[in-house]
Amino acid sequence: MDSDSPKPLKILIAEANSEYGEVLTGMLRTKPFPISDIDSAESLDKTLAILNEKDFDIVLLELDLPDSGGLQTLAALQGRFPYIPVVVITDDCGEELGAEAVKTGAQDYLVKGMFSAYTLGKSIRYAIERKKTTRDLQLAENKYRTIFENSAVAIMMANEQECLVSWNKYTEKLLGMNGDDLCGKPVSSLYPAEEWNKIRAQNIRQKGIQHHSETRIITKDGKQIDADISLSVLRDSENEIIGSIGVLRDISLRKQAEERAQTYLDIAGVVFVALDSKGEVVLINKKGCEVLGRDESEVIGKNWFDNFLPDNVREEVKAVFKELILGNIEAAEYFENPVLTRDGIERTIAWHNAVLRDKDGAIIGTLGSGEDITERKKADEQLRESEKRIKSILRQVQAGVIIVAEDTHEILFVNSAAADMAGMAADKMIGMNCQEHICPAQKGKCPISDLGQEVDNSERVLLRADGKKVDILKTAKPIDLDNRKCLIETFVDISRLTEAERQRAADMAELKQARNTAVSMMVDAEKARRETDREKAKLSAMISGMEEGVVFADADSRIVEVNEYFCRFVGAPKDKILGKEIEEFHQGETLKHIDKLVERFRQNIGCEPITMQRRLGGAEVILRMQPIYGDNCYQGVLLNVINVTELVEARKQAEKAREEAEEVNELLMEATARANDMTAQAEMALLGEPPSTGR
C-alpha cells in the first residue's frame, strides 16, 4: 500500500434502529475513502463492550439508546473512551440537543434525514481531524500545565483589567495566598506603590515585553520580598491586548548576599567601582558615592568616563579602557587619575584595577579599588613648600646649618654660612661624610650618635678644606626628614671670641699687676681694682653666654619666623609675634630709619647688609639687617638682634675705673716726688748743707 494513501477507517455505529443503521452503513460504503471495518451496536452497554475489545477511529452515536438517553449517553461514552471522536446522530427534532452535544465534547452532529453520504463522509473526516487537534492541544496543555504548576518560579496571568485570572502553585507558596485570595486580585495590590509606579513607567504595553527587572512584592502577611520579574503582553488574533503574563523569581537570598557584600564594600575605607564593557557603572560603594558627592542612584547606569572624569583626562583614560576590554593590554596594577565631584571639584584617586571575566573567560568589565589621596597630595605639596621655605630661611641664617643622616653621617643639607666656614662650595659638600671632612671625630665615635653625648651650645672644632681648624659653638638636635632619622647641627664661629678671651686674660694679668703695686698705697685703688674685677666678670659672663635674636620678615614686612631668644627679648610668645609687622617693635627715629632701610632694600636689588647700634625697648642692641632676594626681587629681610646693653655698661665702668686708676697713679707719683724731696732736704740738713730752694 502507498505510504501516502489514507489509513482505512474503523467505524462503529451505535444505533437502536437497526434499519437506520443499515442506511448509515450503505452511505459509508459509497465513500471514496477506505474503510476497513464497520460494526454496529443497538445499546450503550454493547457499544462500550465492543470498544473495550476493538479499536475504532470514530463512533456514530445515537443519543437515545434503549439503556441510555440524551447527553448522558455521550457522557458515558466519553467517560470510558475520551480519545475516540464522536459524531452524534439525532432525530429531526434534536438539533438543539446536537448542538449541546458538541459543546459537551462531540466533534459534530447530524440530523436524521437531513444529510447525504457526502455530508456524512465530510463530517467523519472533520470529526477525526478535530479530535486529533483537540487531543494534541490537550496533550500540549497538559504538558505546559505540568510545567506551569511545577515551576520553581511564580507565574501569573492577568486580564485586560489587570486582575489575576490564573497562577501556578508556586505563586500561592511565594505569596502565602490561596486561590480565593488571588482570584480577581488587582495586580497593583501585589506591589508597593513606588514599585508599581516604576513598572508602569516602563511602558510595557508599548514595548510588549520586559525582561528581568528587580522589584519587591507584598505577601499575604505584608512582608516585602525582593523579586526578579519578566513581563509580557498577551494579544488576540487582531493584535488587541487581552492581558499579560508575569514571571517572578524570588531573589531574596541573592539580595541578602548582595547586601552583605555591599555592606562589606561600604565599610571599606576605599572606593569600589565596577564597570561593564561599555564603561557604565554597575556597582559603587558608599565611599565612592561620598567622594563623588552623589547618591548611588545618580551613578549606577551612568558612563563613568563621560560623567565622572575631568575633560583633560577623559579621552585618554577612555581609550586605555577600550584597549583593556579588547584584551590588547594588561590592567595597570596602580595608577592615579582625578575624578569629578558634583560640585566640579577634582579629587585625586590612587587606583588598583582588575578585569572581570565571564565563565568563558571573556572580559566583561573592570573592578577598581581606589584611595582618595587628594589631601595627602596637598599635604605633601605643602610639606615640600614648607621645606623649601625653611631651607630658604636656613640658607639666609648667618649661623652655619648642616643636616646629616644619623646612620651614615652623609651630609644632606648645607647653608651658605656653613659652607663659608668650611671653605667649600655647598653643593660639593652634599653627599660627603661629615666625619671625613668637617668633623674631627673618628668613625664609630660620633659624640652624638655613637657616644650619646648632648651637644647644646658646646664648644667644638670645625675642620676646613684647607686643613685649618675653626672654633665653633655648636648645637645638634635629632629630626625626622622624609621618614629618615637625621641630625640638624647649627654652629657659629667663635674664633674671634676665643682671641678676645685670650686678650682678656692678658689684660687681667696686667690689671692684677697694677693692683698688687697699688694695694699697699691706697684703699681707693683697691676699691677701683675690685670694681674693675666685677665689671670684667660681668663682661666675661656676658660674652660666654651671649645669644642673639633672629627675625625673618616677608616682602610685606610681616614677621613669619622668630627664634626663642627674640621672644624672650621682647617678652612675648611666638604666636603673638608671628604675623605682626616689624615696625610694631620700633618707634621714633629708629622706626623711621628701619622704614628707610627696608624701602632701600626693595628699590635697590643686591643691597649689602646694614649693621647699626640702637636703643630698643630700653636696651642697647646691635641690629643687623640682611635683605633677602630671590628671582631678582625682594623677598624679605633677616634681622639679627644682639643685646649689648651689659657690654656697653661694662665698657663704661671699665673706662671709669681706668680713669680713676690713672688719677691714683698720678697722685702716687706726686706723693713719691714729694717724699723724695723731703728725704733729700733731710739728708742735706744732716750734712749741714743749706736746703734747696728749687720748690
Summary of the structure (lengths in Angstrom):
residues: 695
radius of gyration: 59.1
end to end distance: 191.3
largest distance: 221.4
contacts: 1927
relative contact order: 0.04
helix: 44%
strand: 28%
